[in-house]
Amino acid sequence: MKRIILITGGERSGKSKYAEEMALSLSPNPVYIATAHIWDEEFRERVRLHQARRGPQWTNIEEENNLAGCNVEGRCAIIDCVTLWLTNLIQPHLDKSGNLDVNPVLESAKRQLELFTAQDAVFIFVTNEIGSGGVSPNPLQRRFTDLQGWVNQHLAQMADEVVLMVSGIPVKIKG
């Protein structure tokens, strides 16, 4: 049963909706693992709209940091999203100047992903392809883009299937 699916693309490309439709086609009662931290009212509204789109057949788990602690054995689970999860993971590693050493975050993320996906389950990871734009003048943003790219590559390597969403259209990359 174990299967890993990675859905990537830009913001508002249709990743989450596609992941939800896929999960419902694979299971009558999927799990939705929300990694978002609510920063402000605008973001709270985004989360509310996502929640309203899902029905009562979903099991919702809110987990900002510890994916490895989520038990989804025998289930189909969406992890939405890897980018927000990584944003949460970097917080303890930022120094007072806003500098980030990505190496410990990268190793921690890889370790968690390995532990989490050791379960016999279907995993549908949603992530952003943030490295497709220009190079940021902000050093922290450049480091985060590096981190996101390396974690996406790691997930793509682990994945049985990779889908790139472009303007609401799924383009199969792997599998």
C-alpha positions in Angstrom: 0.0 0.0 0.0 2.8 2.4 0.7 3.0 5.1 -1.9 4.5 8.6 -1.9 3.2 11.3 -4.2 4.6 14.8 -4.5 2.6 17.6 -5.9 4.5 20.8 -6.7 3.9 24.1 -8.4 3.6 27.8 -7.9 1.2 29.6 -5.6 -2.4 29.3 -6.6 -1.6 26.7 -9.2 -4.3 24.3 -8.0 -2.0 22.0 -5.9 -4.2 21.6 -2.8 -7.5 21.1 -4.8 -5.8 18.5 -7.0 -4.3 16.7 -3.9 -7.7 16.6 -2.2 -9.4 15.2 -5.3 -6.7 12.6 -5.6 -6.9 11.6 -1.9 -10.7 11.2 -2.2 -10.2 9.0 -5.2 -7.9 6.8 -3.2 -9.8 6.7 0.2 -13.3 7.4 1.4 -11.8 8.9 4.7 -8.5 10.6 4.0 -6.4 12.5 6.5 -5.4 16.1 6.0 -2.3 17.2 7.9 -2.2 21.0 8.0 1.2 22.4 8.7 0.3 26.1 8.6 0.9 28.5 11.5 -1.8 31.2 11.5 0.1 34.5 11.3 -2.7 37.0 10.7 -6.4 37.4 9.8 -5.9 37.2 6.0 -4.1 33.9 6.4 -6.8 32.6 8.9 -9.3 33.3 6.1 -7.3 31.3 3.6 -7.2 28.4 6.1 -10.9 28.7 6.7 -11.6 28.5 2.9 -9.4 25.4 2.6 -11.3 23.8 5.6 -14.7 24.7 4.1 -13.8 22.9 0.9 -13.3 19.6 2.7 -16.3 17.6 4.0 -16.9 15.5 7.2 -15.2 12.5 5.7 -11.8 14.0 6.4 -9.7 13.5 9.5 -7.9 16.8 10.2 -4.6 17.0 12.0 -2.9 20.3 12.7 0.8 19.8 13.1 3.2 22.6 12.5 6.5 20.8 13.3 6.5 17.1 14.1 5.4 15.2 11.1 7.2 12.1 12.3 4.8 12.1 15.3 1.7 11.8 13.1 0.2 8.3 12.9 -1.4 7.7 9.5 -0.7 3.9 9.3 -3.0 2.3 6.7 -4.5 5.7 5.7 -4.2 8.1 2.8 -2.8 11.4 4.0 -2.2 14.8 2.5 0.6 16.9 4.0 -0.2 20.6 3.0 2.2 22.0 2.8 5.9 21.3 2.9 6.8 25.0 2.4 4.9 26.1 5.5 6.3 23.1 7.5 9.9 24.2 6.6 9.0 27.8 7.6 8.1 26.5 11.0 11.2 24.4 11.3 13.6 27.2 10.6 12.3 29.5 13.4 14.5 28.0 16.2 17.6 28.1 13.8 17.4 31.9 13.1 19.9 34.0 14.9 19.2 37.5 16.2 20.4 38.9 12.9 18.0 36.7 10.9 20.8 34.5 9.6 20.1 30.8 8.9 22.3 27.8 8.8 20.2 25.5 6.7 22.2 22.3 7.3 20.7 21.3 10.7 17.2 22.2 9.3 17.8 20.1 6.2 19.0 17.1 8.2 16.1 17.4 10.6 13.6 17.6 7.8 15.1 14.6 6.0 15.1 12.6 9.2 11.5 13.4 9.9 10.4 12.6 6.4 12.2 9.2 6.5 10.5 8.4 9.9 7.1 9.6 8.8 7.1 7.8 5.5 8.2 4.5 7.0 4.5 3.9 7.8 2.5 1.8 5.5 0.3 4.6 4.1 -0.3 6.7 1.0 1.4 10.1 1.4 0.5 13.1 -0.8 2.9 15.9 -0.2 2.0 19.4 -1.4 4.9 21.8 -1.9 5.8 25.0 -3.6 8.3 25.3 -6.4 9.7 28.6 -5.2 13.1 28.3 -7.0 11.5 29.0 -10.4 11.6 32.8 -9.9 14.5 35.2 -9.8 17.2 35.3 -7.2 16.1 37.3 -4.1 18.2 40.2 -2.9 17.4 39.0 0.7 20.0 36.5 2.1 17.4 34.7 4.3 15.1 34.2 1.3 18.0 32.8 -0.7 18.8 30.4 2.1 15.2 29.3 2.4 14.9 28.8 -1.4 18.0 26.6 -1.2 16.4 24.6 1.7 13.1 24.3 0.0 14.8 23.1 -3.2 16.9 20.5 -1.5 13.9 19.1 0.5 11.8 19.1 -2.7 14.6 17.1 -4.4 14.7 14.7 -1.5 10.9 14.2 -1.6 11.0 13.8 -5.4 13.7 11.1 -5.1 11.5 9.2 -2.5 8.3 9.7 -4.5 6.7 7.1 -6.6 4.9 9.9 -8.5 5.6 13.6 -9.0 3.0 16.0 -10.4 3.7 19.6 -11.4 0.7 21.9 -11.4 0.6 24.6 -14.0 -2.4 26.9 -14.1 -4.6 24.2 -12.6 -3.4 21.6 -15.0 -1.5 18.5 -13.6 1.6 17.6 -15.6 3.0 14.2 -14.6 6.8 14.4 -14.1 7.5 11.0 -12.6 5.5 7.7 -12.3 
